[in-house]
Every structure is written in structure tokens, then in C-alpha cells.
Amino acid sequence: MANFSKSHVPRFSAEVYQNEYLPEGGREVNAIVTVTATGGGTTGGRPLLVGGHGGSDAGVVIMVDCSGSMDYPPTKMRGAREATAAAIDTVRDGVAFAVVAGTHKAVEVYPGGGRLAVADPGTRARARDALRGLSAGGGTAIGTWLRLTDRLLSATDLAIRHGILLTDGRNEHESPQDLRAALDACFGSFTCDARGVGTDWEVKEVTGIASALLGSADIVADPGELTADFTQMMEKAMGKEVADVGLRLWTPLGAEIAFVKQVAPTVEDLTGRRVESGPRSGDYPTGSWGDESRDYHICVRVPDAGIGNEMLAARVSLIISSPDGSAPQTLSHGLVRAVWTDDMAASTTINPQVAHYTGQAELAQAIQQGLDARKSGDMDGATAKLGRAVQLASASGNEDTAKLLAKVVDVVDAATGTVRLKAKVAEADEMTLETRSTKTVRVKK
């Protein structure tokens, strides 16, 4: 394990957990890499200047759904205005910000003129005043909101670029292809947290936006809870201190990466996001970091080297790109090894970290498949999948997910996964379970 520290970034460490022993003929190596960023908070929470950027350190744009459905009930629009005002109050002095009203088009609410305001008591007060003009009317085309946010955040040289998106309905006024094109265009420009308010929005749409832009997704079923959620979300955004951190994996000749997944605090498959970075080397995006820790599951296929041999299966590095285009800085690194043995006890032992997160990834998949089966009328399939989810949640100590599952199924025996589907399920409960299905718990040390 190695560390790299500069005054403008938190210190990063990478710890590798694995059972490196393989049986004769074994070709698959699994490892959990725990990445921890510490020491960034020494600036009193002010986002730091990264890599010599000029101007403001950080920028955030709040996108508020103002489509016609936000008037039903009227508490939604009122809750959105109050929540946005609270989020603006949480923006720290010196951070650039803007507010966008989203319908079938995107309109700058504050400050306007294709620019960002710099937060201070005066600009925050003027932004709150501008929110009074927000009213509901029109359709929903989220891709246009994202593209305007991208233009606003790209107009200034910012180290940290973040979006917060609130919607209450389905993206009905543009095609799925238009939204996908907007997400592709915005990827790498800014990260985005997405929230669905009420129960008339599409879970896969909102979680897909957050996933594509390396942010969080959640449901706020009660508009009265928006203010607390927005404040917490903005506080977390204000704690981000280094952007564009990549997970670089190098493999020797004959080895290849089977998959890369973030497995804590949420499950996120990064395999398809690889960008080649050199001979047998590829980079996977991890987004922005503050003081925090995340876990990644890496699976490597290696050539069979025979009993008694060992090899380096992969080198894992945390990198940050240099703004001047020079070689990236290495923040930390770790090694994944493979050793072939005829000791059955050694080669058949599953590392506890790998076993735990394999179960957490299966838990997320079982919930999603179970809810999909329930919606399509396949009650036997839904019972089997959601029963397996209950079993996995119980075994791993994922109490939050277990509580959400108990609102959708009657648990007969958690240990065996024996459940009965509830005859009536509140829509908010089902949507909450689906939205939060990828949230995991850390392995007990």
C-alpha cells in the first residue's frame, strides 16, 4: 500500500483484501479494494483548489422540476421552493452556483445570462427572492436541463462541478435516446445527485441519471421532507474536495479484467466505463471525493500457471488527472496476487470481504428482479427473488434493506428466505425499496 499527499488533495490509501490462493487450473482472482480519502477537511470544509485551477474552486447547479404536475398537490411546488432555498443557504461563500427551472425546456432562474453567481450573503438573498417566481406549467425534458447545467458549469474553470436534480414525473417530452445522448455529453463534466418527489416518477429513469453521472439517487415521497434532504445533499456536495479520481488497473500479459464494481456504499457496475490508458492498462471513473471510504470488487482472469507458481494478477492505482495535460498523479496503489496451491483448505477459503460484497451485489439484483417480476404479474418469480433478498439481507446484517423488504413481503422465516407477497403495497414503499436496493452495508471487521 502506498500513499500520495499534496496540500491540495486529501490523502488516499488503498487496501487490498483477497484470498490469493488458487487450486490447480484456477483462473479467477477476486479482490476487494478499500479506498479511503482522509485529511481533506482541514480547510474547514471549503472545497479545495485542485491542480492549479484558477477562479472559483467549486460550482453547483440546482435543477428544479417546474412541470405542470408539480402543482398536484400544491405542496410539491412549495416544498421544492423551500428546499431549494435551504440548499442555497448551505452553499458556502466563494462557491459558484445557479438555479435552473426545468420543464420541456430549461430556463435560468438565477443569476441568468449564461453565468454562475458567487455565493455570499447578497447573492444567496437574491437567489431566494428569484425562487418566488417559480411556478408549475409545461412538460418534462430532463436532457435539456442537464445540457444547460453542463454549459453553465463549463463556462468557468472549476475544480469541482456538481448538479442537483429534482423531478416529480416521467421524462415524457423527449425520447429515451435524447436523454441518453445528454447523459453521454455530460459525463465527465459534472457529477449529479437526483431525487424523485412523490410517486409519479420512474425509478429506473432517476437512478439511471444518477448512475450515469456518478451521483446518488433517492426518493422523497413526502414533499415536506425535501428541505432536510436538500440541505443534507448540499452539505455533502460542499464536502467534495477532489474531482475526477480514476481507478487504474494494469494487468500482465495473458490476464484480463472480468469486472469492476463499486460495492460500498452502493453497488455500481463500472466495467463498461473502462477507458484504455496504456498497454494492458485501463481507467475506471470514481467521481468526486471528500473525506470518505468506498469499496470496489475487482475480478481478474489469469492464465493457469501451475501448482507452486505465483504472479501479480493486477496493479491497482488511484490517479488524478493533471489540468495541464501531463501524466496523471498517482494517489495510492495496491497489488492483487495469484498463487497456485494443492492445499485444498487454502484454495477453497473465500475471503470474508469478497463473500460479503458478492452477497450484497446479489441482494441488489434479487430485489430489482423480484420487483420487476411482481410488476409483470409473475408472482411465483417475485416470491422466490424477494425471498432470496430477505435471506441475504438478514445474513449480511443489512437492517435498512430488511425493513424496506418487510413493507413489500410478509417474512415467514428470514434465515431460509421464506416469504409471502403482501396483497397490498403502498406505491411509495415499493419505489423506496427499488430506489435504495443498491445501498450496501460494510463488512463487519
C-alpha positions, 0 to 999 in steps of 0.5 A: 500500500502506498500513499500520495499527499499534496496540500491540495488533495486529501490523502488516499490509501488503498487496501487490498483484501483477497484470498490469493490462493488458487487450486490447480487450473484456477483462473479467477482472482477476486479482490476487494479494494478499500479506498479511503480519502482522509485529511481533506477537511482541514480547510474547514470544509471549503472545497479545495483548489485542485491542480492549479485551477484558477477562479472559483474552486467549486460550482453547483447547479440546482435543477428544479422540476417546474412541470405542470404536475408539480402543482398536484398537490400544491405542496410539491411546488412549495416544498421544492421552493423551500428546499431549494432555498435551504440548499442555497443557504448551505452553499458556502461563500466563494462557491459558484452556483445557479438555479435552473427551472426545468420543464420541456425546456430549461430556463435560468432562474438565477443569476441568468445570462449564461453565468454562475453567481458567487455565493455570499450573503447578497447573492444567496438573498437574491437567489431566494427572492428569484425562487418566488417566481417559480411556478408549475406549467409545461412538460418534462425534458430532463436532457435539456436541463442537464445540457444547460447545467453542463454549459453553465458549469463549463463556462468557468474553470472549476475544480469541482462541478456538481448538479442537483436534480429534482423531478416529480414525473416521467421524462415524457417530452423527449425520447429515451435516446435524447436523454441518453445522448445528454447523459453521454455529453455530460459525463465527465463534466459534472457529477449529479445527485437526483431525487424523485418527489412523490410517486409519479416518477420512474425509478429506473429513469432517476437512478439511471441519471444518477448512475450515469453521472456518478451521483446518488439517487433517492426518493422523497415521497413526502414533499415536506421532507425535501428541505432536510434532504436538500440541505443534507445533499448540499452539505455533502456536495460542499464536502467534495474536495477532489474531482475526477479520481480514476481507478487504474488497473494494469494487468500482465500479459495473458490476464484480463479484467472480468469486472469492476464494481463499486460495492460500498456504499452502493453497488455500481457496475463500472466495467463498461466505463473502462477507458484504455490508458496504456498497454494492458492498462485501463481507467475506471471513473470514481467521481468526486471525493471528500473525506470518505471510504468506498469499496470496489470488487475487482475480478481478474482472469489469469492464465493457469500457471501451475501448482507452486507458481505465483504472479501479480494478477493486477496493479491497482492505482488511484490517479488524478488527472493533471489540468495541464495535460501531463501524466496523471498523479498517482494517489495510492496503489495496491497489488492483487496476487495469484498463487497456485496451491494443492492445499485444498483448505487454502484454495477453497477459503473465500475471503470474508470481504469478497463473500460479503460484497458478492452477497450484497451485489446479489441482494441488489439484483434479487430485489430489482428482479423480484420487483420487476417480476411482481410488476409483470404479474409473475408472482411465483418469480417475485416470491422466490427473488424477494425471498432470496433478498430477505435471506441475504439481507438478514445474513449480511446484517443489512437492517435498512434493506430488511425493513424496506423488504418487510413493507413489500413481503410478509417474512415467514422465516428470514434465515431460509428466505421464506416469504409471502407477497403482501396483497397490498403495497403502498406505491411509495414503499415499493419505489423506496425499496427499488430506489435504495436496493443498491445501498450496501452495508460494510463488512463487519471487521 
